[in-house]
Amino acid sequence: MQSAVVVAYKSPQAREATLDAIRDQAQSGWTHVDQMSSAPYGGFRLKALAPTHTNLSLCHDRHGRAQFSVWPAGKTGAYVTVMLYQRDGNATCAPMEHPMRLMMKRLEIPVLLLPEGSRLLSSDGPGGGGSSTSAGAVFDTSLPMATVLSSFNDQLLKQGWSLEGAWSGSSTQGSSWIDQDGNRYGVLSLAALGGTVYKGVFNSMNMEHVAGSTTSTMNVIQTN
């Protein structure tokens, strides 16, 4: 990433044991900053990463802050992602502003779990600038595009989004949404890339920006 180095791995130990190992094995100079549990941030995700995860931060005045996110993997293992926010030699372990801004962007995108048996080929976001946030993924599934879209639509409804409209074409399908607070406008789009591979994109925009813009839903779709 532009602002961090990212590593992911699977631990044979359960989540709590994995967290203990991270704390115990930290080398000299790394200090424990905070730990919190939270719902998974938004975007296109495999179902294996859907459960609640735990965040753990370690910091080193010279090397930066390492943010660990740990998910349970079955009954005996855990998935771990590590984001290292690098700093220069004069930095301290004071609270960082960028991760908080990144977390706020994540909250603007709903969680969209891929269908059972899907393969996640690549993913982007959540991220963006100004009043717009987006997340995308390329994935492989044997299900028809209409079935995949229906699954995503059901998930959005359960997360409090209200359906505004939908479209269906030969190679693209999608739907438009308003969040439960009426503050954000969302566009979900799927595109067939060939065979059983699809690209999904969810764009989230501030309603004030949408109201003051001449950009139509189709303009937003075409940018995907």
N, C-alpha and C positions, 0 to 999 in steps of 0.2 A: 504494500500500500504506500501511498505518497507520504503518509505521516507515521507509519509504523511497519515493523517487520512482523510477519505472521507465521506461526508454526502450529501444526495440528498433529495430534497423535492419539492412540488408544492405549489406555492403561489396563493391565489385567486385574487391578485392584478396584474395589468399589469406590464410589464417589468420596465418602468421608476419608477413607484410607489414602486415596490419591491426594486429597487436600493436605492431609497430615504429612505425606511424603514430600510434597512441594515445600511446605514450611520447614520441615526438619532438614531437608537436603540443600536448602539455600546456602550459597557460599558466603564467606565473610564479606561484610559490607552491605548486604541486602537486608532490608528491614521490612517487617510486616506492616502494611499500611491500613488496610481495611478488608472486610469480608461481608458480603451481603448476598441474599438469595433474591432472585427476581424471575419474572416470566420471560420466556425467550423473546428476543427482539424480532421485529417484523422481517418480512421477505419470504422468498421461496425456500422451503426447507424440506429435508427428508424427515419422515415420521420418526426415525430413530433419534432425532435431535429435538423432538417436540417437548419432552418433559421439562419441568422447572430445573434451572441450572443454578450453580453457585459461583459467584465471582470472588476472586482473591487477588489482592494487589501486593506486589513486592516492589521496593524502590531502592535505587542505589544513586547516591549523589553524582557519581561520575558517569554511570552507564544509562540511567533513565529508569522508567517505570515499566514493570512487566505485569500485564493484566491477564490473569488466568480465568477461563470460564470452563467449568467442569459439569458434564451431563452424565447421568447414569447410562450405562450400556448393558442392557440385560440385567441379570441378577448379580453378576460378579465383576463387571468391568466398568470403565468410564471413558468417555471421550473428553479430550482436553484441547482447547485452543489457547494459544499464547500470543498476545499482542505486545510487542516491545516498542514503547514510545521513546525514541532515542533523544538524548540531550547532549549539550556541549559540556565541557569540563567545568564550567562555572555554575551549572544549574544545581538546584537543591530539590529536595523531595517535597516541596510545597504542592498543594493541590493543583492539578492541571485543568485548564479550561477546555482544551480541545476534546478530550474524551466525553465531557458533559455535553458539548454541542453535538457530538456524534451520537450520543444516546438519545438526545431529543429528536434527531432525525430518524433514528430507528423507531421511535414511538409513533411517528407519523405514518408508518407503513404497517398494515396488518400482517399477521402470520398466515402464510399460504402453504399448507403441507402438500407435498407432491403425492400423487396416487401410490398406493401400495405396489411395490415391485419396480418403481421408477429408478432410473439411474440419473443422478445429477452430474451433468457434464461440465458446467461452469455456472458461476453466479456472480452478480454485481450488486453492490449496495447493501443496505440502504445508504443513500447519499444524495447530495444535491447542493443547491445554493439558492439564496433568496427565499422565495415562498414556495419553491417546488422541490419535492423529494421523490426519488424513484428507486426501485429495486427490480432486478431482472434475473432470469436464469434460463439456461439451455438444458433440456432434459430429454430422456428417452423413455417412452412408455408405449405399451401395446394398445392402450385405450384410444378410442376415437377422440378427436379434438372437442366435440360437443360434450362428451362425458367428462373430460378433464375440466372444461369450463364450468359445467354444472357443479362439480365438486368444489371448485374455488368459490363459486357464487354462494353455495350453501355455507361455506366457512365464513364468508364476509357477513352474511346475514346473522350468523351466530355471534359475531364479534360486534354487532350493533350497527353495521352499515346498512343504508337503505338503497335499494335498487332504483336508479333513475331511468335507465334505458339499456338496450342491448342490440347487437348486430351480428350477422352471420354471413360469411362469404366463403368462397371456395378455398382460400388459403389463410384467411384471418377470421377470428371471432373475438368478441369481447363484450364488455359491459361497463356502464358508468354508475358511480355511487356517490352518496353523501354520508359523511360520518355521523355518529349518533348525537354529536353536539352541534351539528350543522355548520361546523367551521371549515371543513375540508372537503374538497371535491376529488374523487378518485376515478381513474380509468384503468381497467384491467384489460389487457389485450394478449391474445395468443396468435402465434404465426407458425404455420407448418414449414419446416426447413428441409423436408424430404424424408421419405421413409417413415419411421416412427419417432423422429426428433422434432421437438417443438421449442419455441422461444416464448417465454412468458414475461410480461412487463407490467408492473403496477406503478402508475404515476399518481402522486398525491400533491394537491395544490391548495394553497390558502384561498378561501372563498372570496375574500376581499380583492385579491389579485385577479381572480377569474371574472368577478363582476366589473372590474375596471379595464378589462382587456377585450379585444375583439376576436381573440383566438377561439375557434370553435372546437367542439369535441373531435371532429375529423382532423383538424390541424394537429391536435395532440397525438392522435392515433398515428398519423403519418410520420411523426418524428421517431416512432419506434421501429 
